Amino acid sequence: MTENPANRIQDYLVFGEFGGVNPSIEDSSTFTFLSAERMKEVFQGRAEGCYLYSRHINPTDEYLARVIALMEASECAQITASGMSAISCILLQLCNSGDEIISSRTIYGGTYALLKNFLPKLGINTQFVDITNLAEVKSKINEKTKILYFESISNPLLEVADIPALKKLASQHNLKLVVDNTFSPLMFSPIKLGADVVAYSLTKFVNGSSDCIAGAICGTHDFISSLRDVNSGACMLLGPVMDSMRAASIFKNMRTLHVRMVQHSKNAQYIAENIEKLGIRVFYPGLPSHPQHKLLKSMLNHDYGFGGMVTIDVKDEEIANKLMVKMQEELVGYFAVSLGFYKTLFSSPGTSTSSEIPKEEQERIGLSPGLVRFSVGIDHDIERTFDRIKQSMIDCGVI
């Protein structure tokens, strides 16, 4: 079978109960047994292909899990009710009280808050580092360290992690490499590059229609089984269940993911190149000016571009806010958080998706109050969209 991740998705055929081209939706919370012995086997994890209770696994969720695993070239996957629940379950499954995590300093604000504010209550502490500085990462490793955590392309500064180099470091110290690949489905295959576990917010590019909250965990069969264990599994015991109706909807949307990612990337490249020509600081890994541009090219799967996320710095918070309101008025897109929608979304990270990071820390890592993060849409006429952005910048005094 070809190694192209889109082909792996396209080759996964599931038929509905009556031969439909879409799988039937299993709208049940619990499942029947024909013998007490078989129920006992399922509770003990000794019966593959049998269903017990939808908090454990639902057939419709399993269809989605299988196609996510195919996309990631992982042995197995687990679907969760949100990206944050996926990340939380991974970390809680791998860590005990007294363990430590090393995390990239530039990550989604909700993940930062989980690591900085919540997990210490359970005796799990985190050291934040510049994930692009391997010497700094290495200097923080100690006997308590269990996990290296980062985003393949970071939120919102779009820093690129050297996954093979970090894997080598993790292997030397018996650490688990956990990667959030939300920004770059199909573009990256983190497990093939060395990641042990991959997390997704399916809410974003994978689903693509901003109509649900969902997450996924990709890893080995043994790790996913541990998450589902009725006695000690984080997914089983914390219960972040994906509704079967929603799982079926995401499954269908995945069939167009390759088409959407190509267009997101094509449009983002155009926007980034042309905004950079205006003399504005642009963060986009597809630009030769990006510090990790060459590194990213060495790790990417072919054909999907450099992603749909672009961040710019207009230096002033008030100007950034005026610009976003103006762009919405000019029909560029929506002044809204999140990403991966068919239309462009834009927000100011410092006061939204990264607001959980304290101001002094934002300053230290270079998260300017004038940042505007774009999730570039799949517009047919991206030149027209850029003209509207440029005119909005003129009107707001950005240029």
C-alpha positions in Angstrom: 0.0 0.0 0.0 1.3 3.5 -0.9 2.6 5.6 2.0 0.7 8.7 1.0 -1.6 9.4 4.0 -4.4 10.7 1.8 -4.4 7.4 -0.2 -4.6 5.4 3.1 -7.8 7.4 3.9 -9.2 7.0 0.4 -8.7 3.2 0.4 -10.6 2.7 3.7 -14.1 1.5 2.6 -16.8 1.0 5.1 -20.3 -0.1 4.1 -23.5 0.7 5.8 -25.8 -2.0 7.1 -27.7 -2.2 3.8 -24.7 -1.6 1.5 -24.8 2.2 1.9 -21.6 4.1 0.9 -21.6 5.6 4.4 -21.3 3.4 7.5 -24.4 2.9 9.6 -24.5 4.9 12.8 -24.7 2.8 16.0 -26.9 4.9 18.2 -26.6 2.8 21.3 -25.0 3.4 24.7 -24.9 -0.3 25.7 -24.7 -3.6 23.9 -26.1 -7.1 24.4 -24.4 -10.4 25.1 -25.4 -14.0 24.4 -23.4 -15.4 27.3 -22.1 -14.3 30.7 -18.7 -15.6 29.8 -18.4 -13.3 26.8 -19.3 -10.3 28.9 -16.6 -11.3 31.4 -14.1 -11.5 28.6 -14.9 -8.1 27.3 -14.6 -6.5 30.8 -11.2 -8.1 31.1 -10.1 -6.9 27.6 -9.9 -10.4 26.2 -12.5 -10.1 23.4 -11.7 -8.2 20.3 -14.5 -6.9 18.1 -17.1 -7.1 20.9 -18.8 -4.0 22.3 -19.7 -3.4 25.9 -20.7 0.2 26.5 -20.1 3.3 24.4 -17.9 5.0 27.1 -15.5 2.1 26.2 -15.8 2.1 22.4 -18.7 2.5 20.0 -18.6 0.9 16.5 -19.2 4.3 14.8 -16.4 5.8 16.9 -14.2 2.9 15.9 -14.7 3.6 12.2 -13.4 7.1 12.8 -10.6 5.8 15.0 -9.4 3.4 12.3 -9.3 6.1 9.6 -7.4 8.5 11.9 -4.9 5.7 12.6 -4.5 5.1 8.9 -3.8 8.7 8.3 -1.2 8.8 11.0 0.3 5.3 10.2 -0.2 4.4 13.8 -1.2 1.0 15.1 -4.4 2.2 16.7 -6.3 5.3 17.7 -8.9 6.5 20.3 -11.5 9.1 19.6 -12.3 11.6 22.4 -14.8 14.4 22.9 -12.3 17.2 22.5 -8.6 17.9 21.8 -8.1 18.9 25.4 -9.5 15.6 26.6 -7.2 13.8 24.3 -4.1 15.7 25.6 -5.3 15.3 29.2 -5.8 11.5 28.9 -2.4 11.0 27.3 -0.5 12.9 30.0 -2.5 11.3 32.9 -2.0 7.8 31.4 1.8 8.3 31.1 2.5 10.3 34.3 2.2 9.6 38.0 2.5 12.0 40.9 6.1 13.1 41.2 6.8 12.9 37.4 7.8 15.8 35.2 7.0 16.9 31.7 9.2 19.0 29.4 7.0 21.1 27.1 7.5 23.7 24.4 6.9 27.2 25.7 4.7 28.1 22.7 1.7 25.9 22.8 -2.1 26.3 22.8 -3.2 28.3 25.8 -5.5 25.6 27.1 -2.7 23.1 27.1 -0.4 25.6 28.8 -3.0 26.1 31.6 -3.4 22.3 32.0 0.4 21.9 32.4 1.1 25.0 34.4 -2.0 25.3 36.7 -3.9 22.0 36.8 -1.4 19.1 36.7 0.7 20.4 39.6 -2.3 19.8 41.9 -1.7 16.1 41.0 2.0 16.3 41.7 2.9 16.5 38.0 5.1 19.5 37.1 6.2 20.9 33.8 9.4 22.7 32.6 8.8 25.0 29.6 11.5 25.3 27.0 12.3 26.7 23.6 11.7 23.4 21.8 13.8 24.6 18.8 16.9 24.7 21.1 18.0 21.1 21.6 20.6 22.1 24.1 18.1 23.8 26.3 15.7 20.8 26.1 18.5 18.4 27.0 19.5 20.6 30.0 16.1 20.2 31.6 15.9 16.4 31.5 16.3 14.7 34.9 15.4 11.5 36.6 11.8 12.6 37.0 11.2 13.5 33.4 8.7 11.2 31.6 7.5 13.1 28.6 8.7 15.6 25.9 5.6 17.4 24.7 5.3 19.9 21.8 3.2 20.9 18.8 4.6 20.0 15.4 3.9 23.5 14.3 3.4 25.7 17.4 0.5 27.9 18.3 0.6 30.9 17.6 4.3 31.6 16.5 4.4 28.6 14.1 7.8 27.4 15.3 8.7 24.0 13.9 10.0 21.2 16.1 12.7 18.9 14.9 10.9 15.6 15.6 13.7 13.2 14.6 16.3 15.0 16.7 13.9 15.2 19.7 13.1 11.5 19.3 16.8 10.7 19.4 17.1 12.7 22.6 14.0 11.1 24.1 15.3 7.6 23.3 18.6 8.3 25.1 16.7 9.1 28.3 13.7 6.7 27.9 11.2 9.4 27.5 7.9 9.4 25.6 7.6 11.8 22.7 4.1 13.3 22.6 3.2 15.5 19.6 0.1 17.6 19.0 -0.4 17.6 15.2 -3.6 19.7 15.0 -2.1 22.4 12.7 -0.7 20.0 10.2 -2.8 16.8 9.4 -1.5 15.0 6.3 1.4 17.5 6.0 3.3 15.7 8.9 3.4 12.1 9.9 4.9 12.5 13.4 4.8 8.8 14.3 6.8 8.0 11.2 9.3 10.7 12.3 9.6 9.2 15.7 6.7 10.3 17.9 5.3 7.8 20.4 1.9 9.4 20.7 0.1 11.9 18.5 -2.8 14.1 19.7 -5.4 15.9 17.6 -8.1 18.4 18.0 -10.3 17.0 15.3 -12.4 20.2 15.7 -10.0 22.0 13.4 -8.7 21.1 10.0 -9.6 17.4 10.2 -13.3 18.1 10.5 -13.2 21.4 8.7 -16.7 22.8 9.2 -16.5 24.3 12.7 -19.6 22.4 13.8 -18.3 20.1 16.5 -15.7 19.6 19.3 -13.6 16.4 19.0 -10.2 14.9 19.6 -8.1 11.9 18.8 -5.1 9.9 20.2 -2.8 7.9 18.0 -0.3 5.4 19.2 0.5 1.7 19.6 -2.2 -0.9 20.2 -0.8 -1.5 23.7 -1.1 2.2 24.6 -4.6 2.7 23.2 -5.6 -0.5 25.1 -4.2 1.0 28.3 -6.4 4.1 27.8 -9.5 1.9 27.4 -8.7 -0.4 30.4 -11.7 -0.6 32.7 -9.5 -0.5 35.8 -6.9 2.1 35.0 -7.5 3.6 31.6 -7.8 7.4 31.5 -10.2 7.4 28.6 -12.4 4.8 30.2 -12.4 6.3 33.7 -12.5 10.0 32.8 -15.2 9.4 30.1 -14.4 11.8 27.2 -16.9 10.1 24.9 -17.5 11.1 21.3 -21.1 11.0 20.3 -21.7 8.5 17.5 -23.7 10.9 15.3 -20.8 13.4 15.5 -18.2 10.7 14.8 -20.0 9.7 11.6 -20.1 13.3 10.5 -16.3 13.7 11.0 -15.7 10.4 9.2 -17.4 11.8 6.1 -15.6 15.1 6.2 -12.2 13.3 6.3 -12.8 12.1 2.7 -12.1 15.7 1.5 -9.3 16.5 4.0 -6.6 16.2 1.3 -8.4 18.6 -1.0 -9.0 21.1 1.7 -5.4 21.0 3.1 -3.9 21.7 -0.3 -6.2 24.7 -0.8 -5.6 26.0 2.8 -1.9 25.8 2.2 -2.0 27.3 -1.3 -4.0 30.3 0.0 -1.9 30.8 3.1 1.3 30.8 1.1 -0.1 33.5 -1.1 -1.3 35.6 1.8 2.0 35.2 3.7 4.2 36.1 0.7 2.2 39.2 -0.1 1.8 40.5 3.4 5.6 40.1 3.8 6.1 42.3 0.7 4.2 45.0 2.6 7.0 45.1 5.2 5.0 43.5 7.9 6.5 40.8 10.1 5.0 37.4 9.1 5.3 34.0 10.7 4.7 31.3 8.1 6.9 28.2 7.7 6.5 28.3 3.9 8.5 31.5 3.7 12.3 31.2 3.2 12.6 33.8 5.9 11.2 31.4 8.5 14.0 30.1 10.8 12.9 26.5 10.4 11.8 26.6 6.7 14.5 24.1 5.5 13.9 21.8 8.5 10.2 21.7 7.8 10.8 20.9 4.1 12.9 17.9 5.2 10.0 16.4 7.3 6.9 17.2 5.2 4.9 14.8 3.2 4.8 15.9 -0.4 1.8 17.7 -2.0 0.2 19.4 1.0 2.1 22.6 1.3 3.1 24.4 4.4 -0.3 24.7 6.2 -3.1 27.0 6.5 -1.9 29.1 9.5 -0.3 32.5 9.2 0.5 34.9 12.0 1.5 38.6 11.5 2.6 41.3 13.9 1.2 44.8 13.6 2.9 45.6 16.9 0.0 47.3 18.7 -3.0 45.6 20.4 -5.4 48.4 19.6 -4.5 48.4 15.9 -4.7 44.6 15.8 -8.2 44.8 17.2 -9.3 47.5 14.7 -7.8 45.5 11.9 -9.7 42.3 12.8 -13.1 44.2 13.1 -12.4 45.9 9.7 -11.5 42.6 8.0 -14.8 41.1 9.1 -16.7 44.1 7.8 -14.8 43.7 4.5 -15.9 40.1 4.3 -12.3 38.7 4.6 -13.7 36.2 7.1 -14.8 36.0 10.8 -13.2 37.6 13.8 -13.3 34.4 15.8 -11.0 31.8 17.5 -10.4 28.3 16.3 -9.1 27.2 12.9 -9.6 25.0 9.9 -12.9 26.5 8.7 -13.7 26.9 5.0 -13.7 30.7 5.6 -10.7 32.6 7.0 -10.8 33.1 10.8 -8.6 35.6 12.7 -8.0 36.5 16.3 -5.4 38.1 18.5 -3.6 35.2 20.4 -2.5 37.3 23.4 -6.1 38.1 24.4 -7.7 34.8 23.2 -6.2 31.4 22.5 -3.0 32.2 24.4 -4.5 34.4 27.1 -3.9 31.7 29.7 -0.1 32.5 29.3 0.8 35.3 31.7 1.7 38.6 30.1 5.3 38.5 31.3 5.7 35.1 29.9 4.1 36.2 26.6 6.7 39.0 26.4 9.6 36.6 27.2 8.7 34.2 24.4 8.0 36.9 21.8 4.2 36.8 21.8 3.6 40.4 20.8 0.3 42.1 21.8 0.0 43.1 18.1 -0.2 39.5 16.8 -3.0 38.5 14.5 -3.4 34.8 13.8 -5.1 33.8 10.6 -6.5 30.4 9.8 -6.7 31.0 6.0 -9.7 29.6 4.3 -10.2 27.8 1.1 -11.4 30.8 -0.9 -11.4 30.3 -4.7 -10.2 33.8 -5.4 -7.4 34.4 -2.9 -6.2 37.5 -4.7 -9.5 39.2 -3.9 -9.2 38.1 -0.3 -5.7 39.6 -0.1 -6.9 42.9 -1.7 -9.5 43.1 1.1 -6.9 42.4 3.8 -4.6 45.1 2.3 -7.3 47.7 2.1 -8.3 46.9 5.7 -4.6 47.5 6.7 -4.6 50.8 4.9 -7.8 51.9 6.6 -6.5 50.9 10.0 -3.1 52.6 9.6 -1.1 49.3 9.5 0.5 50.3 6.2 
